[in-house]
Amino acid sequence: MKTVMVTGVGAIMGYGLLKSLRASAPDIVLLGTDIYNDAAGRAWCDVFEQAPLTSSAEYPAWLAQVVKTHQVDLLIPGIEQDLHWLSDHRELLEQIGCNAVLNCRALIDLSRDKWAMDQALAALDEPCRIPSYLSGSFESLTAALGLPFLLKPRRSYASKGLVWVESQSDFEPHAHLLGEVLMAQPIIGNAEQEYTVAVFGDGLGASFGSITLQRRLAADGSTAKAWVRQDATLDQTVARLCRHFKPVGPTNLQFRRAADGSWKLLEINPRISSTSSMRRAFGFNEAAMCLEFFLEHKQPAEPQIRPGFAVRYIEEHVVYDRDHF
C-alpha cells in the first residue's frame, strides 16, 4: 500500500487534491500536513501531521522524520511556499529518499519573479508577452500604457497586491516601489476574458493533455465559476510555451484575451492549482496523472474532456461527538 503526502491541506488546493487522490486511488494512504492543527483537509486524510513553517530552522528535520515514520512514497506540495522550498532543497529530498511532484527547477525559478518571466518571454520575442516596465513617471507610463494601467507585484499569486492606476493620486503612493517590488503593465481585456489552462508536461516540450477553462474570479483571487472552452489559437500558444519551457507534470498557465483577439500570458504556475478539483470533474485528473507519472513511472493516458460549467460554493464539515478532528 502506497502513502502519498500532501502539504498545506487547509488551503483549497491542498484539500481539493486530497479529494481527487481519494477518488483516483481509494487504497492509498493519505497523509496530510498543515501548520494549523484544525486544517479543513484533516477531514479527508487518513493520517495528519502538524507542520512547522517551511521557513523555520526545524522544517528539514521534521520533514525527514515524517517521511521516514510514515514511509512516504510520494510528496505533493499543496501550497506555493512549500513548492518553492522543496524545489530549492532537491538534494535534501534525494538524501532522505523522498520522491516529490516537482516541476523543472528553471521554470519554478522563473515563476517566482514576474519580471524574470517577462524578460524570458521578451528574449523569445513571444507574442503572448505583456509589455512590462520597472521604471517611469506617471506621465511616461500613461503615454506607454494608457489609463488605467496596473502596478503588479513581481512576487505574488492569486492577483494579490494589484494596484489599479487611474490617476496620479493612485500612482504616487506606490511609485517608490516600482522596480524592486512592483512593475507596470497595461490592462489586457476584461475580467470576462480570463482563461486558465492546465497541462501535464512530459519534460521534453510536449504534454499528456490539457484543459482550458474560462473563469470568473472570487474576491480572494481563486476561481469562483468556470466554463470548459476550447480554442485552437490558445492551444497553439500553450504548445509554443511548452516547447520552450518544457514543464514537468502539472502546470497552470493563465491568460487574458485582448481586444484584438490575441492571447496574453498573465503568469505560469508550475504546480497543481486550486481549480484541480473542477478539472477532475471534467475529465482532467491531475491527481491520477501524478500517481501514474511520478509514482508508477508510466505515461498518463490522454484525458477525455467533458464540456460543462462549474461553480464553487462554501460548505461545512461537521463533527458531532467531539470538538476536534
N, C-alpha and C positions, 0 to 999 in steps of 0.2 A: 504494500500500500504506500502510495507516494504522499509526501507532505509538501504543500505549497504555502508559502508565507507571503502575506500581503501587508504592506505598511500603510499607515495613515487611514485606518478603516473608519475613522469618524467623519471623513470627507466623502462627498458624492462619488468621486472616482473610486475611492477605496471600497466602500460598501457595495457600490454597483458592480465592481469587479468580483467581489465575493459571491454575489448572487449569480453572476454569469458563470463563474467557475463551478459553483454547486450544480447549476443546471447542465453544464457541459460534462462534468465528471462526478457523479454522485458518490463515488467510492473514495475520492481523495480526502486527505485530512487537511482542513483549512486552518491555518494558524494566522490570526490577525494581531497586529500591533498598532499601538497609538500612544501618544503622550498623555491622553486622558483615559482614566480608568473606566469612565462611563461612556466611551465612544459608541455611537449607534451601531457600528459594524459588529459589535460583540454578539448581536442577535443572530448573525449568520456565520459565526466562527465555531469550529469545534474546540479550539484552544485559543486563549488570549494571553498576551504578554504586554504589560505596560512598558513603554519605551522611553528612554531619555531623549532629549533633543539631539538630532544628528550633529549639531554644532558643539555639543558638550564633549568634554575630555573622556567621559566614561563610555561613550557610544561604541567605539571599536570593540572593547572587551565585552560589552553587553551583547553586541551582535554575534560575536564569535561564540559566546556561551549559549545563546538561544539557538543558533544554527546547530551546534553540537548536541544540545539537550534534546531537541525535537527532531534531529536528523532531517533537516530541511533539504528537500530535493530541488526546489526552485523558489527563488525570491522575486517578487514583483513589487516594485515601488509604486505606491498609490498616491503619492504627492510629489510635487516638483522638487521640493527641498531634498527629499530622500533620493530622488533620481540623480541630482547633481552630486550629492555626497558619494553615492555608490559608484558613479562614473569616475569620480576623482580618486577612488580607492579600489580600483580594479585589482591591483596587485594583492591587497589585503584579502579581497574576496577569493582570489585564487589560493592564497595561503591557507585559508580556513575551509576550503573546499565548498564554497558557496556559488552555485550556479544562479545567475541573475538575468532577468529580462532587461537588457540594456541596449540602446541604440548605439550607433558608431560614435566614438568619442568626439570626432571632429564636428559632427552635426550637433551633438549636445552642447559643445562649447560655443558654437556659433549661435545657437538658440538663446543663450544666456544674455546676449547683448544685441539688441535690435540694430544698433549701428554697425556692428561687425557683420551681421547678416546683410544689411543694406550694402556694405562695401563688397561683400562676396557676390551679390546679385549685380552690382554695378560692373564688377570685373568681367562678368559673363555677358554684359550687355543684355540682361534678361528683361524682356518686355513687361513682365508682371511686377517689376520693381516699382515701388512708390518713391518718388523723389524725396530725399530727406536732407535736413540741414542741422548742423551743430552750432551754427553761429548766425548772427544777423540782428538788425534792429527791427522794431515793429514795422517800420516803413519798407525796408528791403524784403522782409519775409512776406508782407502783404502783397508787394509787387510780384513776388515769385509764386506765391501760393494762393493768392486771393483771400477773401474773407467769407466765412470764417475759416480758420485753419486750426490744426491740432498741435499741442505740445504733448509729446508722448514720452513716458519714462523708458529709458533704454533697457532697464532690467525690471520687468514686471510681468504679470499674467492676468488673464480674465478681465481685460480692459480697466485694470486698476490704475488710478492716478492720472487719467487723461484730463487735460485742460483744454476746454473749447474756447478759442480766442475769437471774439467778435469785435473787440475794441482794444485800444491801447491800455485801458484800465484793466482789462483781463490779462494782458501780456506782461506788464511791468512787474507785478509781484513775483513772477517766475523767471524773469529774464536772466537773473544771476545763475540760475540752474541750467541754462542752455549750454550744452557741451558735455559736461561730465555726467549729468543726471538726466537731462531732457534733450529731445531732438524735435524738430519741427517737421510736420508733414501736411500735405493738403488733405482735405476730407474727400474720400472717394465714395461716390454713390450715396446711398442712404441705408438706414437700418433694415429696410425690407430687402436689400440686395446683398445680404451676408450669407456666406456659404462655408460649411466645414466639410472637409474631405478626409476620410481615413484610408490609409493604405497600410498594407503589411509588407514591408520591404524585404527583399531577399539578400540585401547587402552588396549586390552586384550591379544595381542600377535599374532593376525591374521590381515588380511586386507580385504578390499572390492574390491580388484582387483589391478592389476599392469600393467605397460607397460615398455618395455625395448627399448631404442634407442642406437644404436651405433652412435657415434658422432665425428665430426671434429670441433675443437675449432677455434674461431676467435682470433685476437690478444688481445682483451680485456678479454679473458677467457670465454666468452659466447659461446653457441653452434651456429656454422655457418651452418652446414649441419648435417642431421640426417637420419638414416635408421631404420625402425622398425625391431627389431630382437626378436627371442625367443630362449632361451637355457635352457634346463631343469636343468643343473647343476647350472646355475646362479639363476634360480628360487629357487632352494633348498637353496642356500647360503642366498638369501634375506629372505626366510621364516625363516631360523635359526636365523638371526639377528633380525627379527621382534618378534620372540618368546621371545628373551631376553630383547630387549629394549622397547617393547610394545608401538610403536608410536601411536599418536592420530592424525588423519587427514592427510593432505598432507605431504609427507615425500620423500625426494630425496636422493638416495644412488648412489655414483659414484665409478666405478670400472675400473681397468685395467686387461686385461688378460695377464698372464705371459707366458713365452716361453714354459713352460710345460703344458699349458692349464688351469692352476688353476686360480681362481679369487682372486684378491687382492683389498681390500677396500681402496679407496683414502679418502673418507670422507662421513659423513651423514649430510645432511642439513634438519633440521626438520621444513620445510616450503614449500610453493609453490616455484618452481624455475622459472627461466627465460624461460624455454622451455615449460611452461604450455600451451601456445597458439599452439605450434606444437602438443603437446599431444592431445589437444582437437580435432584437425583436424583428428587424427587417432582413435578417439572414447573414449579417457580417459579424461573426462571433470572434472577437479578438482574444477572448479568454481561451477558447478552444484552440485557436491558432497558436497561441503562446505555448500551450501544453504540447502541441504537436511539434513545433519548430525548436523550441528551446529545451524541452524535457525529453521528448522522444526522438528528436533529430530527424523529423520527417518533413516533407514538403506539404504544407497545407493545401487542401483542395480549393479550387476556385469557388468562392461563395456564390450562392444563388440569391440575388437581391429581390426582395418583395417591395412593391410600391406601398405607399401609405403615409400617414400623418401621426405624429406623437405629441403629447402634451405632458409636461412634468407637473406634478402636484405634491403637496405635503400630506404625509400620512403618519400614523403613530405605530410604535411597537409597544405594547402594553404588557406588563408583568404584574400578576395579582398576588402571588403568595410571598413576596418579599419586596424590599425596597432597593434592590440592586440587581445586576445581571447575574 
